[in-house]
Amino acid sequence: MGVEVFQVILVALSSALGFLQGLIIYILRDTRREFRELHSSQEIRVAKIEESISNLRAEIPLRYVLRDDFIRTMGAFDYKLERIDRKMGKLECVRRASKGEGENNEHCGK
């Protein structure tokens, strides 16, 4: 009788271990499947972000002015404004001279 009980206990333990092994394999496969789905969705998100960054890099030169370019452009603009101011001053001197007001104007040097 002791041997039969031992065999029954052994069969029960083997069955329980087989069931646990199957359960663990099922849980691992399910976890692995979820991980793969998550990984593929992450890859899609990363691809979209990379595309957005690439588009942004292409648009930046068209939308924004570099600091050096702005300074250069503003310097040229200031130079042109100064030239216009000098020409307007000369025209004012000519106008005043034609009216006989040129002697009292300090900006119209002689």
Sine and cosine of phi, psi and omega as CSV:
sin_phi,cos_phi,sin_psi,cos_psi,sin_omega,cos_omega
0.00,0.00,-0.54,0.84,-0.01,-1.00
-0.91,0.41,-0.56,0.83,-0.02,-1.00
-0.96,0.28,-0.62,0.79,-0.02,-1.00
-0.92,0.39,-0.65,0.76,0.03,-1.00
-0.91,0.43,-0.66,0.75,0.02,-1.00
-0.88,0.47,-0.66,0.75,0.02,-1.00
-0.91,0.41,-0.65,0.76,0.02,-1.00
-0.90,0.44,-0.68,0.73,0.02,-1.00
-0.90,0.43,-0.65,0.76,0.02,-1.00
-0.90,0.44,-0.69,0.72,0.03,-1.00
-0.90,0.43,-0.67,0.74,0.01,-1.00
-0.90,0.43,-0.68,0.73,0.05,-1.00
-0.91,0.41,-0.66,0.76,0.03,-1.00
-0.88,0.47,-0.68,0.74,0.02,-1.00
-0.91,0.42,-0.69,0.72,0.00,-1.00
-0.90,0.44,-0.67,0.74,0.04,-1.00
-0.91,0.41,-0.63,0.77,0.06,-1.00
-0.89,0.45,-0.67,0.74,0.04,-1.00
-0.89,0.45,-0.71,0.70,0.02,-1.00
-0.89,0.45,-0.63,0.77,0.03,-1.00
-0.89,0.45,-0.71,0.71,0.04,-1.00
-0.88,0.48,-0.66,0.75,0.02,-1.00
-0.90,0.44,-0.69,0.72,0.01,-1.00
-0.90,0.44,-0.68,0.73,0.03,-1.00
-0.89,0.47,-0.68,0.74,0.02,-1.00
-0.88,0.48,-0.72,0.69,-0.01,-1.00
-0.90,0.44,-0.67,0.74,0.01,-1.00
-0.90,0.43,-0.67,0.74,0.02,-1.00
-0.90,0.44,-0.68,0.73,0.00,-1.00
-0.90,0.45,-0.68,0.73,0.03,-1.00
-0.90,0.44,-0.67,0.75,0.01,-1.00
-0.90,0.44,-0.66,0.75,0.03,-1.00
-0.89,0.45,-0.71,0.70,0.04,-1.00
-0.88,0.47,-0.64,0.77,0.02,-1.00
-0.89,0.45,-0.68,0.73,0.01,-1.00
-0.90,0.45,-0.66,0.75,0.04,-1.00
-0.89,0.45,-0.70,0.72,0.02,-1.00
-0.89,0.45,-0.67,0.74,0.01,-1.00
-0.89,0.45,-0.68,0.73,0.00,-1.00
-0.93,0.38,-0.60,0.80,0.05,-1.00
-0.93,0.37,-0.58,0.81,0.06,-1.00
-0.91,0.42,-0.64,0.77,0.03,-1.00
-0.89,0.46,-0.63,0.78,0.03,-1.00
-0.91,0.42,-0.70,0.72,0.02,-1.00
-0.89,0.45,-0.67,0.74,0.01,-1.00
-0.90,0.44,-0.65,0.76,0.02,-1.00
-0.88,0.47,-0.65,0.76,0.03,-1.00
-0.90,0.43,-0.66,0.75,0.02,-1.00
-0.91,0.42,-0.68,0.74,0.04,-1.00
-0.88,0.48,-0.65,0.76,0.02,-1.00
-0.91,0.42,-0.66,0.75,0.03,-1.00
-0.89,0.45,-0.67,0.74,0.02,-1.00
-0.91,0.42,-0.65,0.76,0.02,-1.00
-0.88,0.47,-0.69,0.72,0.03,-1.00
-0.90,0.44,-0.64,0.77,0.02,-1.00
-0.89,0.45,-0.68,0.74,0.03,-1.00
-0.88,0.48,-0.58,0.82,0.01,-1.00
-0.96,0.29,-0.53,0.85,-0.06,-1.00
-1.00,0.09,-0.45,0.90,-0.09,-1.00
-0.81,0.58,-0.74,0.67,-0.01,-1.00
-0.89,0.45,-0.42,0.91,-0.01,-1.00
-0.99,0.10,-0.45,0.90,-0.07,-1.00
-0.99,-0.13,-0.50,0.86,-0.14,-0.99
-0.85,-0.52,0.49,-0.87,0.02,-1.00
-0.97,-0.26,0.71,-0.71,0.07,-1.00
-0.93,0.36,0.48,-0.88,-0.03,-1.00
-0.85,0.53,-0.71,0.70,-0.01,-1.00
-0.89,0.45,-0.65,0.76,0.03,-1.00
-0.90,0.43,-0.64,0.77,0.02,-1.00
-0.89,0.45,-0.72,0.69,-0.01,-1.00
-0.88,0.47,-0.68,0.73,0.01,-1.00
-0.89,0.46,-0.71,0.70,-0.01,-1.00
-0.91,0.42,-0.69,0.73,0.00,-1.00
-0.92,0.39,-0.57,0.82,0.07,-1.00
-0.89,0.46,-0.69,0.72,0.04,-1.00
-0.90,0.43,-0.63,0.77,0.01,-1.00
-0.90,0.43,-0.70,0.71,0.04,-1.00
-0.87,0.50,-0.67,0.74,0.01,-1.00
-0.87,0.50,-0.69,0.72,0.00,-1.00
-0.92,0.40,-0.63,0.78,0.04,-1.00
-0.90,0.44,-0.64,0.77,0.04,-1.00
-0.89,0.46,-0.66,0.75,0.04,-1.00
-0.89,0.46,-0.67,0.74,0.03,-1.00
-0.90,0.44,-0.66,0.75,0.01,-1.00
-0.88,0.47,-0.69,0.72,0.02,-1.00
-0.89,0.46,-0.67,0.74,-0.01,-1.00
-0.91,0.41,-0.64,0.77,0.03,-1.00
-0.91,0.42,-0.62,0.78,0.04,-1.00
-0.89,0.45,-0.66,0.75,0.03,-1.00
-0.90,0.43,-0.64,0.77,0.04,-1.00
-0.90,0.44,-0.63,0.78,0.04,-1.00
-0.89,0.45,-0.65,0.76,0.04,-1.00
-0.89,0.45,-0.67,0.74,0.01,-1.00
-0.90,0.44,-0.68,0.74,0.00,-1.00
-0.88,0.47,-0.70,0.71,-0.01,-1.00
-0.92,0.39,-0.61,0.79,0.01,-1.00
-0.91,0.43,-0.60,0.80,-0.01,-1.00
-0.94,0.34,-0.39,0.92,0.04,-1.00
-0.99,-0.11,-0.06,1.00,0.00,-1.00
0.99,0.10,0.31,0.95,-0.02,-1.00
-0.98,-0.20,0.10,1.00,-0.14,-0.99
-0.93,0.36,-0.43,0.90,-0.08,-1.00
-0.92,0.38,-0.56,0.83,-0.07,-1.00
-1.00,0.02,-0.01,1.00,-0.05,-1.00
-1.00,-0.05,0.89,-0.46,-0.04,-1.00
-0.96,0.28,-0.35,0.94,-0.05,-1.00
-0.99,0.12,-0.25,0.97,-0.10,-0.99
-0.99,-0.13,0.54,0.84,-0.04,-1.00
-0.17,0.98,0.48,-0.88,-0.07,-1.00
-0.97,-0.25,0.00,0.00,0.00,0.00
